């Protein structure tokens, strides 16, 4: 999904993140928000999996969700229950 497709609760969550890191007023992710040294490996309770390079991962326990944002592969929201995410720093 794209920014326009995000539920309002996630648009608000991103605004909150920007404010917390000193970029109050920023509303959308830009290239500098993605970690070029990180890989998110996601495993689901049925043993299926996904892997994203250079993600921004935001936990939102208040929604029982986790957001995995990528620059080129879109934005993804997963239920926290049964979802396991390992963040691995590339060498």
N, CA, C and O of each residue as an XYZ file, in Angstrom:
364
protein
N       0.834     -1.170      0.000
C       0.000      0.000      0.000
C       0.879      1.234      0.000
O       2.051      1.173      0.370
N       0.317      2.335     -0.410
C       1.008      3.621     -0.445
C       0.538      4.471      0.732
O      -0.389      4.095      1.449
N       1.180      5.609      0.922
C       0.804      6.500      2.031
C      -0.686      6.840      1.992
O      -1.355      6.832      3.025
N      -1.195      7.133      0.812
C      -2.605      7.510      0.686
C      -3.542      6.402      1.145
O      -4.666      6.673      1.566
N      -3.081      5.148      1.067
C      -3.908      3.999      1.422
C      -3.867      3.657      2.909
O      -4.661      2.844      3.382
N      -2.940      4.277      3.651
C      -2.817      3.965      5.071
C      -4.083      4.359      5.823
O      -4.682      5.397      5.542
N      -4.488      3.529      6.778
C      -5.576      3.946      7.663
C      -5.149      5.203      8.435
O      -3.963      5.402      8.696
N      -6.099      6.025      8.787
C      -5.796      7.286      9.489
C      -4.979      7.049     10.756
O      -4.113      7.860     11.086
N      -5.238      5.946     11.476
C      -4.498      5.684     12.710
C      -2.999      5.559     12.430
O      -2.179      5.934     13.268
N      -2.640      5.034     11.255
C      -1.229      4.896     10.896
C      -0.647      6.208     10.380
O       0.528      6.493     10.614
N      -1.428      6.990      9.701
C      -0.955      8.326      9.306
C      -0.647      9.143     10.557
O       0.353      9.859     10.609
N      -1.518      9.030     11.566
C      -1.293      9.727     12.836
C      -0.068      9.172     13.552
O       0.690      9.926     14.163
N       0.130      7.862     13.481
C       1.288      7.227     14.117
C       2.588      7.736     13.484
O       3.560      7.998     14.193
N       2.608      7.875     12.167
C       3.786      8.417     11.492
C       4.038      9.868     11.902
O       5.180     10.251     12.155
N       2.976     10.677     11.968
C       3.139     12.070     12.409
C       3.719     12.112     13.821
O       4.585     12.937     14.113
N       3.244     11.225     14.698
C       3.750     11.147     16.067
C       5.235     10.788     16.070
O       6.013     11.362     16.832
N       5.627      9.840     15.221
C       7.034      9.450     15.129
C       7.889     10.629     14.672
O       8.944     10.897     15.247
N       7.434     11.326     13.641
C       8.190     12.482     13.150
C       8.367     13.522     14.252
O       9.454     14.072     14.427
N       7.308     13.784     14.983
C       7.372     14.761     16.070
C       8.386     14.312     17.127
O       9.168     15.124     17.622
N       8.372     13.024     17.471
C       9.270     12.485     18.501
C      10.739     12.558     18.104
O      11.609     12.635     18.972
N      11.024     12.535     16.806
C      12.427     12.598     16.379
C      12.822     13.994     15.900
O      13.890     14.180     15.317
N      11.944     14.980     16.153
C      12.294     16.362     15.858
C      11.921     16.860     14.482
O      12.423     17.898     14.051
N      11.062     16.156     13.784
C      10.627     16.582     12.456
C       9.132     16.893     12.458
O       8.389     16.465     11.574
N       8.713     17.646     13.469
C       7.321     18.021     13.586
C       6.881     18.723     12.303
O       7.567     19.622     11.816
N       5.764     18.320     11.771
C       5.275     18.901     10.523
C       5.465     17.979      9.335
O       4.750     18.100      8.340
N       6.438     17.036      9.421
C       6.617     16.069      8.336
C       5.457     15.093      8.390
O       5.071     14.651      9.472
N       4.902     14.754      7.251
C       3.727     13.881      7.205
C       3.966     12.582      6.460
O       3.263     11.594      6.674
N       4.964     12.589      5.581
C       5.226     11.410      4.748
C       6.665     10.959      4.924
O       7.548     11.744      5.270
N       6.877      9.675      4.679
C       8.230      9.133      4.737
C       9.027      9.587      3.520
O       8.478      9.781      2.436
N      10.314      9.751      3.719
C      11.212     10.073      2.614
C      12.354      9.066      2.620
O      12.451      8.245      3.532
N      13.203      9.121      1.631
C      14.289      8.144      1.485
C      15.170      8.064      2.725
O      15.691      6.993      3.036
N      15.344      9.161      3.432
C      16.228      9.161      4.604
C      15.614      8.466      5.822
O      16.304      8.267      6.822
N      14.344      8.098      5.758
C      13.686      7.415      6.875
C      13.946      5.911      6.890
O      13.630      5.235      7.870
N      14.513      5.393      5.821
C      14.728      3.953      5.712
C      16.172      3.607      6.042
O      17.098      4.311      5.639
N      16.355      2.514      6.781
C      17.675      2.108      7.252
C      18.355      1.229      6.207
O      17.947      0.089      5.984
N      19.386      1.762      5.574
C      20.057      1.039      4.485
C      20.913     -0.125      4.980
O      21.483     -0.853      4.167
N      21.012     -0.312      6.275
C      21.821     -1.402      6.833
C      20.963     -2.481      7.493
O      21.505     -3.363      8.159
N      19.646     -2.433      7.326
C      18.754     -3.306      8.075
C      17.951     -4.231      7.151
O      17.602     -3.877      6.025
N      17.678     -5.420      7.672
C      16.778     -6.379      7.033
C      15.750     -6.789      8.077
O      16.107     -7.092      9.216
N      14.493     -6.801      7.703
C      13.436     -7.301      8.589
C      13.033     -8.675      8.082
O      12.556     -8.820      6.956
N      13.230     -9.686      8.930
C      12.792    -11.047      8.608
C      11.548    -11.312      9.434
O      11.579    -11.265     10.663
N      10.460    -11.591      8.745
C       9.169    -11.754      9.396
C       8.716    -13.192      9.233
O       8.698    -13.730      8.126
N       8.353    -13.804     10.344
C       7.845    -15.179     10.320
C       6.446    -15.151     10.922
O       6.196    -14.494     11.933
N       5.546    -15.876     10.278
C       4.163    -15.948     10.721
C       3.892    -17.301     11.359
O       4.651    -18.250     11.158
N       2.818    -17.390     12.122
C       2.550    -18.601     12.895
C       2.324    -19.847     12.036
O       2.410    -20.966     12.544
N       2.039    -19.673     10.754
C       1.872    -20.839      9.876
C       3.181    -21.207      9.172
O       3.191    -22.001      8.232
N       4.290    -20.614      9.646
C       5.640    -20.838      9.113
C       5.894    -20.182      7.759
O       6.946    -20.406      7.160
N       4.958    -19.380      7.267
C       5.286    -18.583      6.085
C       6.143    -17.407      6.554
O       6.223    -17.122      7.749
N       6.780    -16.731      5.602
C       7.708    -15.677      5.997
C       7.812    -14.623      4.904
O       7.386    -14.827      3.767
N       8.389    -13.498      5.282
C       8.676    -12.409      4.342
C       9.973    -11.760      4.798
O      10.343    -11.839      5.970
N      10.653    -11.122      3.865
C      11.892    -10.431      4.183
C      11.900     -9.110      3.428
O      11.621     -9.060      2.230
N      12.225     -8.040      4.153
C      12.283     -6.716      3.552
C      13.623     -6.086      3.858
O      14.096     -6.119      4.994
N      14.222     -5.521      2.852
C      15.485     -4.802      3.029
C      15.190     -3.321      3.240
O      14.265     -2.761      2.652
N      15.996     -2.708      4.089
C      15.954     -1.268      4.357
C      14.608     -0.796      4.908
O      14.086      0.227      4.465
N      14.041     -1.527      5.869
C      12.713     -1.170      6.358
C      12.751     -0.125      7.469
O      13.786      0.133      8.086
N      11.610      0.449      7.691
C      11.318      1.167      8.915
C      10.219      0.349      9.576
O       9.148      0.160      8.999
N      10.481     -0.134     10.778
C       9.516     -0.968     11.496
C       9.012     -0.180     12.698
O       9.800      0.323     13.499
N       7.694     -0.079     12.815
C       7.082      0.635     13.930
C       6.073     -0.283     14.601
O       5.089     -0.704     13.992
N       6.337     -0.584     15.870
C       5.380     -1.370     16.649
C       4.266     -0.456     17.126
O       4.510      0.681     17.530
N       3.056     -0.957     17.076
C       1.900     -0.205     17.558
C       1.034     -1.142     18.399
O      -0.021     -1.587     17.947
N       1.477     -1.441     19.619
C       0.694     -2.354     20.458
C      -0.713     -1.830     20.753
O      -1.627     -2.608     21.025
N      -0.880     -0.504     20.698
C      -2.212      0.062     20.924
C      -3.194     -0.332     19.826
O      -4.406     -0.281     20.034
N      -2.685     -0.723     18.664
C      -3.525     -1.210     17.562
C      -3.440     -2.734     17.438
O      -4.180     -3.338     16.663
N      -2.538     -3.350     18.203
C      -2.203     -4.765     18.071
C      -1.654     -5.035     16.668
O      -1.972     -6.043     16.037
N      -0.806     -4.085     16.195
C      -0.248     -4.168     14.848
C       1.215     -3.745     14.849
O       1.705     -3.115     15.786
N       1.886     -4.107     13.781
C       3.228     -3.618     13.501
C       3.231     -3.156     12.049
O       2.682     -3.823     11.172
N       3.853     -2.009     11.808
C       3.960     -1.488     10.455
C       5.365     -1.710      9.934
O       6.345     -1.410     10.615
N       5.460     -2.232      8.735
C       6.747     -2.407      8.066
C       6.685     -1.551      6.812
O       5.928     -1.829      5.881
N       7.501     -0.504      6.812
C       7.482      0.483      5.740
C       8.748      0.332      4.914
O       9.847      0.252      5.464
N       8.599      0.293      3.596
C       9.752      0.186      2.709
C       9.666      1.292      1.658
O       8.586      1.792      1.341
N      10.812      1.651      1.138
C      10.842      2.708      0.131
C      10.322      2.217     -1.219
O       9.656      2.964     -1.936
N      10.623      0.969     -1.567
C      10.301      0.467     -2.907
C       9.231     -0.621     -2.935
O       8.660     -0.887     -3.992
N       8.948     -1.254     -1.800
C       8.001     -2.374     -1.772
C       6.712     -2.039     -1.035
O       5.930     -2.935     -0.716
N       6.489     -0.789     -0.767
C       5.237     -0.369     -0.155
C       5.224     -0.471      1.362
O       6.230     -0.778      2.000
N       4.067     -0.207      1.906
C       3.846     -0.209      3.343
C       2.975     -1.412      3.684
O       2.032     -1.739      2.964
N       3.307     -2.059      4.791
C       2.621     -3.289      5.176
C       2.265     -3.208      6.649
O       3.071     -2.766      7.468
N       1.055     -3.635      6.985
C       0.611     -3.666      8.372
C       0.238     -5.105      8.702
O      -0.544     -5.745      7.998
N       0.825     -5.600      9.805
C       0.584     -6.974     10.235
C       0.038     -6.980     11.656
O       0.343     -6.090     12.451
N      -0.772     -7.987     11.971
C      -1.205     -8.203     13.346
C       0.003     -8.610     14.166
O       0.855     -9.361     13.690
N       0.085     -8.121     15.399
C       1.191     -8.511     16.266
C       1.103     -9.978     16.662
O       2.122    -10.665     16.733
N      -0.104    -10.460     16.920
C      -0.271    -11.852     17.338
C       0.156    -12.816     16.254
O      -0.370    -12.782     15.141
N       1.105    -13.676     16.573
C       1.560    -14.674     15.617
C       2.548    -14.157     14.587
O       2.889    -14.869     13.643
N       3.012    -12.924     14.759
C       3.988    -12.341     13.843
C       5.277    -12.091     14.603
O       5.277    -11.419     15.634
N       6.370    -12.629     14.098
C       7.671    -12.500     14.751
C       8.618    -11.790     13.794
O       8.805    -12.220     12.655
N       9.210    -10.705     14.265
C      10.092     -9.916     13.403
C      11.486     -9.877     13.997
O      11.673     -9.498     15.153
N      12.459    -10.273     13.195
C      13.858    -10.132     13.556
C      14.434     -9.028     12.685
O      14.321     -9.059     11.460
N      15.057     -8.048     13.341
C      15.762     -7.007     12.607
C      17.226     -7.346     12.626
O      17.830     -7.483     13.689
N      17.800     -7.484     11.444
C      19.186     -7.904     11.305
C      19.960     -6.784     10.617
O      19.568     -6.292      9.559
N      21.056     -6.398     11.237
C      21.902     -5.369     10.646
C      22.866     -6.024      9.666
O      23.574     -6.969     10.013
N      22.888     -5.509      8.434
C      23.800     -6.031      7.411
C      25.217     -5.548      7.704
O      25.433     -4.483      8.283
N      26.159     -6.362      7.286
C      27.588     -5.986      7.424
C      27.992     -5.021      6.355
O      29.146     -4.597      6.311
